[in-house]
Amino acid sequence: MTGTPQRHARGLDPQGHIAREGALTRVPPAFRPVVAAARERLRDVLGARLHSAYLYGSVPRGTARVGRSDLDLLVALHEEPTDTDREDLRAVERTLDAEFEQVDGVGALLYSRARVLSELERYDLGWFVACLCTPLLGDDLAARLPRYRPDSLLARETNGDLAALLPRWRERIAGVADTEEARRPLVRFMSRHLVRTAFTLVMPRWNGWTSDLREMAEAFGAYYPERADEVRAAAARGREPVGDPGVLRSYADDLGPWLAGEYARLHGVKAPRPDGP
């Protein structure tokens, strides 16, 4: 590991806070119909239950690829979600995914307004909404949240739970069908999670923010050259996943545990949640 700090202002506003990424004006033309349909369906299906809805990911950042990128949504309800709310939202996901071939899946996170604004989630879910989500419907909860700096507290509360997640990852790896097609989504998910964790490990020293996987890997590699190639490879698999079982084993038994240990050493462990990691 090298301890030489690098000062970056990428992704920060003039005051040194993380600037909100994404905007409806950045949605690529090919994805505007599905975004418009998502707005309409959420309003119609959830009605008065809905407090606000947001886009996040490559679509509002303007980097989505037709037929390769998914549509990511976050929905906040006035009250705690019920099983009926979850099933209604799953139906919206299925309908949009079937109707619009330009997206490779539709996924929505579902929370209550109170949880997003809670003290426990201030530096995780709250930060996510305030900095990485683009308002689509309703009153923007970012107005009720603080500004965020790329510091150790934010690092701890966003990705300081990797050690707790690894046993679940091993269960998923053991249970996945023994085909490349079945393993690819798991490789994609774990690759992205590990690259983002590697980046937030060094984020306070790098002093900036990016959601680009390649840039995240390069930022990490400047501080941990001995692990740089592994994280660069993970970034590539996050975009173009392979179905190699050896990759999954290396994530769960080598890179993942190492990252979890280094994370705890530098930033501590994420505060436990009532519903687990």
C-alpha positions in Angstrom: 0.0 0.0 0.0 1.2 3.5 -0.7 0.1 6.3 1.7 0.8 9.2 -0.7 -2.4 11.3 -0.7 -3.8 12.6 -3.9 -6.1 15.7 -3.8 -9.1 15.4 -6.2 -12.0 17.7 -6.6 -13.9 15.4 -9.0 -17.5 15.1 -8.1 -17.4 17.8 -5.4 -19.0 21.3 -5.3 -16.9 24.4 -4.5 -17.5 23.8 -0.8 -16.1 20.3 -0.9 -19.4 18.5 -0.6 -20.4 15.6 -2.9 -22.3 17.1 -5.8 -25.6 15.3 -6.8 -25.0 13.3 -9.9 -27.6 12.7 -12.6 -30.4 14.7 -14.0 -33.6 14.1 -16.0 -32.0 16.2 -18.8 -29.2 13.7 -19.0 -31.4 10.7 -19.7 -30.5 9.4 -23.2 -33.2 9.8 -25.8 -33.7 6.0 -26.1 -34.5 5.7 -22.4 -36.9 8.7 -22.1 -40.0 6.6 -23.0 -39.4 4.1 -20.3 -38.7 6.8 -17.7 -41.9 8.6 -18.7 -43.8 5.3 -18.4 -42.2 4.6 -15.0 -43.4 7.9 -13.7 -46.9 7.3 -14.9 -47.1 3.7 -13.6 -45.7 4.6 -10.2 -48.2 7.4 -9.8 -51.1 5.3 -11.0 -50.3 2.1 -9.0 -49.1 3.6 -5.7 -51.4 6.7 -5.7 -51.6 8.4 -2.3 -49.2 5.9 -0.7 -46.3 7.4 -2.7 -44.2 10.2 -1.2 -41.5 10.4 -3.8 -39.7 8.4 -6.5 -36.2 8.7 -7.9 -34.0 7.4 -10.7 -30.4 6.3 -10.1 -27.6 4.6 -12.0 -26.5 4.9 -15.6 -29.8 6.2 -17.0 -29.9 9.6 -15.2 -26.1 9.8 -15.5 -26.5 9.6 -19.2 -24.2 6.6 -19.6 -26.8 3.9 -20.2 -26.4 1.4 -23.0 -29.4 0.3 -25.1 -30.2 -3.4 -24.4 -27.4 -3.6 -21.7 -28.4 -1.2 -18.9 -31.2 -1.6 -16.4 -33.5 1.0 -15.1 -33.0 1.6 -11.4 -35.7 3.2 -9.2 -36.0 4.2 -5.6 -39.5 4.7 -4.2 -40.3 6.3 -0.8 -43.7 5.8 0.7 -45.4 7.9 3.4 -45.6 4.8 5.6 -43.6 1.6 6.1 -44.0 -0.7 3.0 -46.4 -3.6 3.2 -46.4 -6.9 1.3 -49.1 -5.4 -0.9 -46.9 -2.4 -1.7 -44.0 -4.7 -2.6 -46.1 -6.8 -4.9 -47.5 -3.7 -6.6 -44.0 -2.5 -7.2 -42.9 -5.8 -8.5 -45.8 -5.7 -11.0 -44.6 -2.3 -12.2 -41.1 -3.7 -12.6 -42.3 -6.7 -14.6 -44.5 -4.6 -16.9 -41.9 -2.0 -17.7 -39.2 -4.7 -18.3 -41.5 -6.6 -20.7 -42.6 -3.5 -22.6 -39.3 -1.7 -23.2 -36.6 -3.8 -24.8 -34.0 -1.0 -24.4 -33.7 -1.9 -20.8 -32.1 -5.1 -19.5 -34.3 -5.3 -16.4 -36.1 -2.9 -14.1 -35.4 -2.8 -10.3 -36.9 -0.7 -7.6 -35.8 -0.1 -4.0 -38.7 0.5 -1.6 -38.5 2.4 1.7 -40.6 4.6 3.9 -40.0 8.4 4.1 -39.1 8.0 7.8 -36.4 5.4 7.1 -34.7 7.6 4.5 -34.6 10.5 6.9 -33.7 8.4 10.0 -30.6 9.1 12.0 -29.4 5.5 11.5 -29.6 5.9 7.7 -28.2 9.5 7.6 -24.9 8.4 6.1 -26.1 5.5 4.0 -29.6 5.6 2.5 -30.0 9.3 3.2 -26.7 10.0 1.4 -27.7 7.7 -1.4 -30.9 9.7 -2.0 -29.3 13.1 -1.6 -26.3 12.5 -3.8 -26.9 9.5 -6.2 -30.7 9.7 -6.9 -32.5 12.0 -9.4 -36.0 13.2 -8.4 -38.7 11.7 -10.6 -41.9 12.3 -8.6 -43.0 14.0 -5.4 -41.2 16.2 -2.9 -37.4 15.7 -3.0 -36.2 14.3 0.4 -32.7 15.6 -0.3 -34.0 19.0 0.9 -34.3 17.5 4.4 -30.9 15.9 4.4 -27.4 17.4 5.1 -24.6 17.9 2.6 -22.0 15.2 2.5 -18.2 15.1 2.3 -16.2 12.1 1.2 -14.9 11.4 4.7 -14.3 8.3 6.8 -17.8 8.4 8.4 -19.4 8.2 5.0 -17.1 5.4 4.0 -17.9 3.4 7.1 -21.7 3.7 6.8 -21.9 3.1 3.1 -19.7 0.0 2.7 -18.5 -1.0 6.1 -20.6 -4.1 6.2 -18.8 -6.3 3.7 -17.6 -8.8 6.4 -21.3 -9.3 7.4 -22.3 -9.8 3.8 -19.7 -12.4 2.8 -21.4 -15.4 4.4 -24.6 -14.6 2.4 -22.4 -14.3 -0.7 -21.0 -17.8 -0.1 -24.5 -19.2 0.2 -25.6 -17.6 -3.0 -22.5 -18.9 -4.8 -23.1 -22.4 -3.5 -26.8 -22.3 -4.5 -26.5 -20.8 -8.0 -27.1 -23.2 -11.0 -23.9 -24.6 -12.5 -24.1 -22.7 -15.7 -22.3 -19.6 -17.1 -25.6 -18.0 -17.8 -26.7 -18.4 -14.2 -23.5 -17.2 -12.7 -23.1 -14.0 -14.9 -25.6 -11.8 -12.9 -23.9 -12.9 -9.7 -20.5 -12.0 -11.0 -21.8 -8.7 -12.2 -23.4 -7.8 -8.8 -20.4 -8.9 -6.7 -17.9 -7.3 -9.1 -19.7 -3.9 -8.8 -20.1 -4.2 -5.0 -16.4 -5.0 -4.5 -15.2 -2.2 -6.8 -17.4 0.3 -5.0 -16.2 -0.9 -1.7 -12.6 -0.7 -2.9 -13.2 2.9 -4.0 -14.9 4.1 -0.8 -12.0 2.5 1.2 -9.7 5.2 -0.4 -12.4 7.9 -1.0 -11.4 10.1 1.9 -7.8 10.2 0.7 -8.7 10.5 -2.9 -11.0 13.4 -1.8 -13.7 13.1 -4.5 -16.6 11.1 -5.8 -17.2 9.1 -9.0 -19.7 6.4 -9.9 -17.6 5.2 -12.9 -16.3 1.7 -12.2 -13.1 2.2 -14.1 -12.3 5.4 -12.3 -13.1 3.8 -9.0 -10.6 1.0 -9.7 -7.9 3.5 -10.8 -8.4 5.6 -7.6 -8.1 2.4 -5.5 -5.0 1.3 -7.4 -3.2 4.5 -6.7 -3.1 3.5 -3.0 -3.0 -0.3 -3.2 -0.9 -1.2 -6.3 -0.5 -4.8 -5.1 -4.3 -5.3 -5.5 -4.9 -2.9 -8.4 -5.1 -5.5 -11.1 -7.7 -7.5 -9.2 -9.9 -4.5 -8.8 -9.5 -3.4 -12.4 -10.5 -6.8 -13.5 -13.5 -6.7 -11.3 -14.5 -3.3 -12.8 -14.3 -4.9 -16.3 -16.5 -7.8 -15.1 -19.0 -5.3 -13.6 -19.7 -4.1 -17.2 -19.1 -7.4 -19.1 -19.6 -10.3 -16.6 -18.3 -13.8 -17.1 -19.7 -16.9 -15.7 -16.5 -18.3 -14.2 -17.0 -20.0 -10.9 -13.3 -19.3 -10.0 -14.0 -15.6 -10.1 -16.8 -16.0 -7.6 -14.6 -18.1 -5.3 -11.8 -15.5 -5.4 -14.3 -12.8 -4.5 -15.7 -14.6 -1.5 -12.5 -16.2 -0.2 -9.7 -13.7 -1.1 -10.5 -10.2 -2.4 -13.7 -9.8 -0.3 -12.2 -10.9 3.1 -9.1 -8.7 2.5 -11.2 -5.7 1.6 -13.4 -6.3 4.7 -10.4 -6.4 7.0 -8.7 -3.3 5.6 -12.0 -1.5 5.7 -12.5 -2.3 9.3 -8.9 -1.2 10.1 -9.3 2.2 8.4 -12.9 3.1 8.9 -14.5 0.7 11.4 -17.7 -1.3 10.9 -21.0 0.0 9.7 -23.6 0.4 12.5 -25.9 -2.7 12.6 -29.4 -2.4 11.1 -32.5 -4.0 12.6 -33.0 -6.1 9.5 -29.4 -7.1 9.1 -26.7 -6.1 6.6 
